[in-house]
Structures are given as structure tokens and as C-alpha cells.
Amino acid sequence: MDPASRTLDEVPSGTIETVPGFEPAFKATVVFGADWFSTDADGKHGRVDFKGIATTEDGHVIDVRTKGIIDMTAPAAAKVFTLQPDMASVPFGHAAANVEYLASDPKLKFLEYSYFVGSAQIIIDEQGVTLGNRQSIVLTPPVVSE
């Protein structure tokens, strides 16, 4: 990685919300966040290093940390991450990430002991740039007796 390719981008807001059926359900608002984004020396991959703080509707704090890889060979992704004026939305399939959480809410402590992987899309519209990240929890397989 070329150190000159590392940028710090503030993430002023966001929402973390479970999908219907996930228990325990929760919704949190990102109150602070920043991404230490870098590009590999060959320019083919971008590296996301996001750290943020969110608060749940119950007032509990969640520390969010995301590490991801962006396929910069996709023209749409390269335009977004180099802030080209003709940048456009990037569909799912060009970014993958793992997410770690630290939670102050006892009912959300399981987040700290779980592993999450995800894929992201980038939506460019009149409101600006929005990152949509779908995450899945990785479950430990059951013990199979022989």
C-alpha cells in the first residue's frame, strides 16, 4: 500500500438496523464515524477501515469496526472512490467486508462474540452518497457425533 493513497473520510451519519426476523431486533444511529480508506499500490483494490459509534433507540452505545475490500477494477467503483464527477451507483458484488461490534446493551453482547461478513452497494442520488451494507452472521456448525 502506498501511504499517499490513504485518506480519512468522515461518515457523518448512518443507520444500523436488523432485518425482520432477526432477534433481538434493534436499530441504531451512527453518531460518529470515519473511514481510513486506502488503495493498493497496483490500484486494483481499495481497503476500507471504518470505525464508528452508534446509539440504539434505547440509548446504548455500539462500537462498529469494518474492514473491507473494494474491487477497483470495476469502473463504477473506481469513479466513486476517486470522486469523479460522473460517478454513479455501484451494485452489490464489488465490495466485501467483515464487521465487529462492541455493545453496551447486555441483550446485544452476543454481537461481540459473533462474526459478521457482508457485501456493500453504493447509492449515488440527489441526497449524496449512501452505503448499503448487507451483513450475515457466521454460525458455528453443530457438533456431529460419530
N, C-alpha and C positions, 0 to 999 in steps of 0.2 A: 504494500500500500504506500502510495506517495503521500507523505504528511501534508503536502499542499492541497491534496484533494479532500481533506477533512473539513466539513462545515458544521456549524452549530445552528440548528433551526428551532426556534421556539414553536411550541404547539400550544396555542392559547386556550383551546377548549376541545371538548370531545365527550363522548358518552360510551360507557361500558354497560351493556345490557344482555342478560341471558335470553336465550330463545325460549319460546313456550315449551313447557315440559321439563326444562332443566330445573333441578331442585338442589339447593334452595335458590329460588328466583331472586335476583337483585338488579338494581340499576344504580350506576354511579356516574358522577360528572367529573371529568378531568378538570382540575383547578390549576394545575401546572404541569408542563411537560416540555421536553426538549429532545431533539434527535441529533446525535453526533453522527452525521452521515458521512460516509467516505466512499470513494471509488477505487477499485483495484487498479494497479498500475497499467494493466492492459485495457482498461476501460470497459470490460465485458460484464462486470458485476458491481453493483453498489451494495454497500453494507449499512444496514440500519442498526443503530444502537440507541434505542429510545428509553428514556426514564421519565416517569410521571407519577403524579399524585392525584388520586381521585377520592371523592367523598360519596358515600352511599346516601340514599334518601333517609336513612336512619342516623346519619351524621358520623358514621365510622369511616376511617381512612383506609385506603388501599394503595399500596406502593406497587406500581406496574413497571416491569422491565421487559423490553422486547429486543431480541436480536433477529435480524432478518437478512435475506439475500434477495437482491433485485436483479432480474435478467436485463441488463442494459443493452443487449443486442436487439431487443425489441424496440423499434423506432419510437413508438408511443411512450415507452418508459424513459428512454434516453431524453426525449424532449421535456418531459415533466421534471426530471431530476437535474436538468441543465437550464430549467426555467425559460424555455424557448417561447416566443410569443404565440406560436401556432400549436402549443401543447393541447392535447385532448385527453379524454378519459382513457384509462388503461383497465382492461377487463381482468378478472381473476385469471391466474395462470402464469403470471410473470414475477410473482413475489411469494416467498415462503418465509415463515418465522416461527420462533418458539417464544413463549411468553411465560414469565414468572411473576407471581404475586406474593405480597406480604399483606396480611389483613388484620386490622384491629378488632373486627367483629368476630366473636367466638364462633358464630354459626358459619363463617366463611374461612375459618382456619384451614379447612381441607384444601383450599387453594394453594397454600404454602407447600403442601406435600403432594401436589399433583403436577403433571407435566402436560403442557398445552402446546399444540402445533397449529399453525394456521396458514391461510393464504389471503392475500390482500388484493383489493381493487382500488383504483384512484379515480375519483369522480371530479371532473372539471365542469363547473357550471357558473351561472351568474353570481352565486354566493362565494365562489372561490374554489379551493381545493379541499376535498374531503376524502379521507382514507377509510375504506370499509374493510374490516378485518374479520373473517370468519375463523373461529377457533374450535378445535376439537380437543377434548381431554383424552389423554392416552391412558387406557386402563391396563392394569396388571392382569394377565390371564389367570384363570383359576388353576389351582394345583390339581393335576391329574394323577390319581393314584394308579400304580401299575398292577 
